[in-house]
């Protein structure tokens, strides 16, 4: 065996064992990409609903709202369920549900049925994230970089959705939408493989444990009953408020940056598409970079720096014309994506007894708020100009930074910090479980 220092600053001991060819975290990250395809697919289908079914813009936006609003509201409920029981079977089932809803949206006849199947897809996506975040935290043993890779998978899936939808629907029309279920089938298989790999790794760790205590698996019951830990709701609420600010900025720019860059640079469709690509590209770089930076400087400091950078970058996007705009979009992307996975682990550590709830809020409710606020930005843009509508976005990361100023770095639950799969539990004289390193 050997000891090493990981990106959390924790020294862990590694035993020489035969590891699986593909790690559980890699499988979970790939599965996350497959699921989040469906978060981006609904919006990508809107132009085809308008052209093939002659939906009005209001009707088309109703479809997006059906998916995002229901998903954002119900996701914390699934988080609360996973706080009481481990529900690993939710991963493959919810992945399939998310895919089936989108696959049916192109072949059902009425608008009401379209809303219904898209809402079903939203429920699937909502059910997936809290449990997946808990299992990923277990698989990464609390590593910030590991959670960054997990978040990266979702960001890449989201970014790939427009390409996938366009390739399928442009070729076969809306009637080809059943082909969009393919990522869900692949994702369900990846989730199942990840759970099996996690159980195998836990079993191996238990056999090699010097204490001989059976470790609690990621698939075991009562996953978040962390003895001796207290939930810090005040800090969690402040963190959630900052995430709401980030969400509104990101969704607002995602909706309008393409049109705005065309206006400011005088370019055509390609210039707008390039700007949107640069904004999404931050998901591939910033999410992983955030984990590495947090390992060196601490999560709170990195998140605070990111929000401060975002204030200046968004101001540049709104106010600076010409080609320099692309550089400022890239800086905005970095500021928005670097703290993305850190939000999740901070929320989990502020609520160590309610990891599912924390994951549901940080990944669901607060992220989807931006989708609800974006129609307001559109209304302002219709009444005035895009520049006027985007100007308030400068203030939001500043407000988020103010909320983050007073936050402290939460203690990592002992079970994760020690490198134990999720903390071995041994009975005490009083009959209560204590976490063993």
N, C-alpha and C positions, 0 to 999 in steps of 0.2 A: 504494500500500500504506500501511498505518498500523499503529502499535504500540499495544497496550493491556495493562493489567495484569489478569490473571484471578483467580479465587477461590483459586488456589494461591499467589498472590504472585509469579507468573512473568510476565515481559513477553514477549509473543509478537507476531509480525508477521503481519498479515492482508493478503492480496492481494485485490483486487477481482475476484471471479469470479462466475459465475452459479451459485448454490448450488441444490441440489435443493429442490423445494418442501417436502418433508418430510425432516427430518434423519435420519440412520441411528440416532441415539440415541433419537429419538421412536419410530421403528418398533420398535426393540429393547424399549423400555419397554412399548409396547402388546403386543408378543409375550410379554413376561415376564408380563403380567397374564393372558393367555390360558393360559399354562402353569400358573401357580400357582393357577388355578381348581381344578385337579385335586389340589393339596395339601390344599385345604379340602373338596373334594367327598366324599372317602371318609368323613370323620367326619360330614358332613351326611347321608349316605345311611344311617347306622346306625339312626336311628329307624324308617326305612321297612323295613329288613331285619327289625327286631324285630317290627313290626306285621304285615307281609305274610307273612313266612316263619317267624314265631314263633321266631326265634333267641333264645337266652339272652343275657344281658349279657356273659357270658364269651365266647361265640361271636362276638358283635358286636365286642367289643374285640379279638378275634383278627384281624378284618379290618383294623382300623386299624393294628394292630401289623405285619401283613404288608406294608402299604404303607410305613409309616414306618421300620421296622427295616431292611428290605432296601434302601430308598432311602438311608438314612443310612450304611450299610456300604459300598455300592457306589459312592456318589458320589465319594469320594476316589480310587477306582480310575480313574474316568473323568478325574479331575483329573490323575492321573499320566500318562494317555495323552495329554492335551492339552499336557502339558509336553514331550512328545517330538515330537508332530506337531500341526499346526493341523488341526482337524476341523470346519470350518464347516458341512458337510452335516449334522452332528449336530443342529443347531438345528431345522430343519424336521422331520427324521425323529423326533427324540425328542419333539417337541411332539405329533405325530400318535400316537406310541406311548402317551404319557400319556393322551390323550383316548380312544383306542380301548379301553384297559383298563377305564376307568371306564364307558364306554358299554356294554360287554358285561356288566358286573357285575350288571345288573338282569335279564338275559335268560338267563344260563346257569342250569342247573338245580340242580346240587349245590353243597354248601358248599365242597368241595375246588376245584371249578372257579372259584367266586367268589374264593377266596383266590388262585388262580393268576392270574386276569385283573387283580385289584387289584395283585398283585405286579408284573405287567408294566407297569401304570401307574406304579408306584413307580420302576421301572427307567428309564422314559422321563423322568420328572421328574429323576432322578439324573443321567442323561446330559446333560440340557440345561444345568444350572447352571454347571459349571466353564467350558465353552467359551463360554457366553453372557456370563459375567462377564469373561472375557478380551477378547472382542470389544467389549463395552460399555466397558471401560477404554480400549481403543484408540480407539473412536468418541468418547469424551469427552475424549481426550488427557490423562487423569489428573485431570480436574476432579472435586473432591469433590461439588460441586453436581450435576454430570452423573451421577455414580454414584448420587447420592441420588434423582434422577428415575428411574433404572433400577430401583433397589430399590423405589421407590414403586409402580411398575407391578405388581411381584409382590405387594406388600402389598394393593393394591386388588383384585387377582384373588383372593387368599386370602379377603378379607373378603366379596367378592361371591358366593363359592361357595354358602353356605347359601341365599341368595336364589334363585340359579339352580336349584339342586337342588330346592328346595321348589316353585318354580313349575312345573317339569317333572313331578316325581313326584306331586305333589298332584293335578295335572290328569289324568295318564294312568297312574299307578301305576308300579311298577318296570319294567314292559314298555315304558315310554316312555323308558327310560334311553339308547337309542341317540341320542336328540336331544342328549344331553350331549356328543357329539363335535363339535358346531358350533364352540365356542371353539377346539378343536384345529386345525380346518381353517383358521379365520381366523388363528390364531397361526402356523401353518406358512407361510401366504402372507406375513404380516408379516415373519417371519424371512428368507424368501427376498428380499423387497424390501429389507430392511435390509442384507443382505450385498451385494446389487448396488449399493446407494447408497454403501456403504463402499468398494467397489472403485472406483467412479467418482470418489469424492472423493480417494482415494489416487492415482489416475492423474492427476487435475488437480494435486494437490500436487507430484507428481514432475515434471510438465512445467514448473511454475513455480519449482522449486527452483533457487536460484542456483548450487549446486554441480553440478547436473546428475546427481546420484547417484540411482539408483533406490531408492526407499524400500520397505522391507519391509511388505507389506500384512497386514491382520488375517487374511487368508485364506491367507497364505503359510506355508511349512513352518518348523519350528524357531522357534516364536513367542517363546519365552522364554529364548533363549540370549543373555543380557545380558552382554556382555563387561565385565570389570572389576568386576562386582557379586558380593557374597558373601551367602549365605543366613544369616540370624540365627535359628537354630532355637530358641535359649533364649527370645528375646523372643516368637517365634511360639507356643511352648508356653504361656507365661504368658497371652498374648492369648486363646488357645483355651480355657484354663481359665476365664477371665472370661466368655467367650461361653457356656460350659456353664452357669455360674451364671445368666446372663441367660435362657437357654433354659428352664431348669427353672421360674423365676419366671413367665415369660410363659405357658408351656403350662399350668402349674398354675392360674394365674388364669383363663386362657381356659376351662378345663374347669369351674371351680367358682364363678367370680365371679357368674354369674347366680343360682345357688341361694343363695349367701351373701348377696347384696344383698337378696334377698327376705326372708331371715331377719332381717337387721339393720334393714331399713326397715319391715318389716311390709306391704310392697306385694305385688302379684300378679305374674303373668307379665310384664307390661309393664315393671315396675321392673327385673326381672332382664335382660330383653332390652335395655333402655336402657343398663344398666351395661356389657354386653358390647359394645354399639355404641360407647360412649365409649372403651372399651379399644382397640378396633380403629381408631377414628378417629385415634388417634395416628399410625398408619401414613401417613395422608394429610398430616399436618402435620410430625411429628417427623423423618421421614426426610429431607425436603428442608431443613428447618431445620438439621439436623445438618451438611449439606454447607456451608451458608452460614456457620454458626458456626465450622466448622473452617477455612474460608478466612480468618477474622479472627483466631482465637485459637489455632489449631493443633489437630490431631486428638486427640493424647493428652490435652491439657487438657480438651477438650470431653467426651471419653469418660469421663474421671475424674469430672468434674462430674456427668455423667448418672448414673453408678453411685451417687454420694453422694446425689443427689436421690432415687433409687429406694429407697434404704434408708429414708428418712423417709416417702416416699409409701406404700410397702407397709406400714410400721408403722401408718400412719394408716388404711389400708384394713382391716387386721385388727382394730384396736382402737377406732376411732371409729364410733359408730352414727349413724343418721339421714341426712338429705339431704346433709350435708357429705361423705358417702361418695362421691358422684359427683365432687366436686371432687378428692378424693384419688385416685380411679380415673383421672381425666384427668392428674394429675401423674405417676402411675405409668406411664401410657401414654407420656407425654413422655420420662420417664427411660429407658424400655425401647427406644423407637424412634429417639431422636436419634442414638445411636451405631450404628444398624443398618448403614448403608452404609459408615460409617467403619471398622467391623470388617473389611469386605471389602478396602478399599484398604490398610489397615494390614497385613493378612495378606499381600497381594500384594507390598508393599514390603519386608516382612521376608524374604520368599522370592522375590526378583526372578528367580531362575533356575527357579522352580517355581510360576509363577503359577496354573497349573491345579490343582496340589495345594492351594495356599493357598485358592483359591476353593472347591474341593470340601469342604475342612474347615470353613471359616468359614460357608459356606452350607448344608452338608449334615450332616456327622457331628455337629458340636457343636450345631447347631440342633435336630436330631432327638432328641438325648439327653433333652430335656424330655418328649417323647412316651413314652419308655421309663420315665421316673421318675414320670409322672403316676399310673399304677396304684398306686404306693406311697402317694401322697397319698390316693387313694381308699380304700385299705385302712385308713389311719389315721383317716380321717373316719368310716368305718363303725364302727370300734372305739371312737372317742371323739366328736369333733364336728368340723364344718367349721372352726371357729375354731382348734381345736388343730392340725388338719392344715395350715392355712395359716400358722401362726405361724413355723415354720422358714424360710419364704420370706423373712422379714425379714433373716436373716443372710446369705443367698446373695449379694445385691449388695454387701454389706460385704466378703465374701470376694473377690468380683470386683475391688472397688476396691483391696484389698491387693495383688492380683496385678498390677494396672495401675500401682501407685505407682512401680515401678522402671523402667518402660518409657521408652524414648527415642523421639523422633520420627524415624522412619527416613527416609533420603534417598530421594527419588523417583528412579527410574531416569532417566538422562540423556535417553533417547530420548523419554520421556513429558514430562518437565519442559521440554524444549526446544520442545515443540509439534509435533515431527515425528510423523507417523502412527504409527510404531513404531520409529523410528530407522533412518536410512539407513546402510547398511553399505558401507564401502569397504575394499579390500584394502590391507594394509600390506606392507612388504618381507618380513616373516616369513610372510605368507600368512594371518594371522589377521584376523578382521573387527573393526573399531573403529566405535563408534557416532559418527555425525556429528550435530551440533546441527541 
